[in-house]
């Protein structure tokens, strides 16, 4: 399907690069105890905010999911990438209500498998939150 292919090509340099690098940058700081590179974080957050806006205005404009009225691989990739920033304190839903609704819809369509697959990641995220609070 052309829309799935288009999203998959687009997301690498928009969602993935910003979400994954933001996650990695913050995670390295948390685990090492070294200060985070605030300039890099600000740049990645800015890029991610642009990508989130584009998800809402382009990819989810006329559909409940990225490509069709059903979950596709594009949705699995999108939601997986969008979960990562939340694990280090950047809530992608905060300024993008449509993205939050979309993530909830994908999650509900994939239960109970979604929670099972993400179980370890969510446990790690909780430990990271504790470690961040201890650091402060």
TABEL-V749461 format. One record per backbone hydrogen bond with DSSP energy under -0.5 kcal/mol. NH is the residue of the N-H (numbers start at 0). CO is the residue of the C=O. E is the energy in kcal/mol with one decimal. If there is no record, write none. Layout:
NH/CO/E
NH/CO/E
This chain:
4/0/-2.1
5/1/-2.6
6/2/-2.6
7/3/-2.8
8/4/-2.0
9/5/-2.5
10/6/-3.1
11/7/-0.7
12/8/-0.5
12/9/-0.8
13/10/-0.9
14/10/-0.5
15/10/-2.6
16/11/-1.1
17/13/-0.7
18/14/-3.2
19/15/-2.6
20/15/-0.6
20/16/-1.2
21/17/-1.9
22/18/-2.4
23/19/-2.6
24/20/-2.8
25/21/-2.4
26/22/-2.7
27/23/-2.7
28/24/-1.4
29/25/-2.4
30/26/-2.9
31/27/-2.3
32/28/-2.2
37/35/-1.3
40/36/-2.5
41/37/-2.6
42/38/-2.0
43/39/-2.5
44/40/-2.9
45/41/-2.2
46/42/-2.3
47/43/-2.4
48/44/-2.4
49/45/-1.9
50/46/-2.1
51/47/-2.7
52/48/-2.1
53/49/-2.1
54/50/-2.3
55/51/-2.0
56/52/-2.7
57/53/-2.5
58/53/-1.2
59/54/-2.5
60/57/-0.6
64/67/-1.2
74/71/-0.7
75/71/-1.7
76/72/-2.5
77/73/-2.5
78/74/-2.7
79/75/-1.9
80/76/-2.4
81/77/-2.4
82/78/-1.4
83/79/-1.0
84/80/-0.6
85/81/-0.5
85/82/-0.5
86/82/-0.8
86/83/-1.4
87/84/-1.5
88/85/-1.1
89/84/-2.6
90/88/-0.8
91/89/-0.9
93/90/-1.1
99/95/-1.9
100/96/-2.5
101/97/-2.5
102/98/-2.7
103/99/-2.3
104/100/-2.3
105/101/-2.7
106/102/-2.5
107/103/-2.6
108/104/-2.0
109/105/-1.2
109/106/-0.6
110/107/-0.7
112/109/-0.7
113/109/-1.5
115/111/-1.9
116/112/-2.8
117/113/-2.0
118/114/-0.7
118/115/-0.7
121/117/-2.8
122/118/-1.9
123/119/-2.5
124/120/-2.3
125/121/-1.8
126/122/-1.9
127/123/-2.4
128/124/-2.1
129/125/-1.9
130/126/-2.4
131/127/-2.6
132/128/-2.1
133/129/-2.2
134/130/-1.9
135/131/-1.3
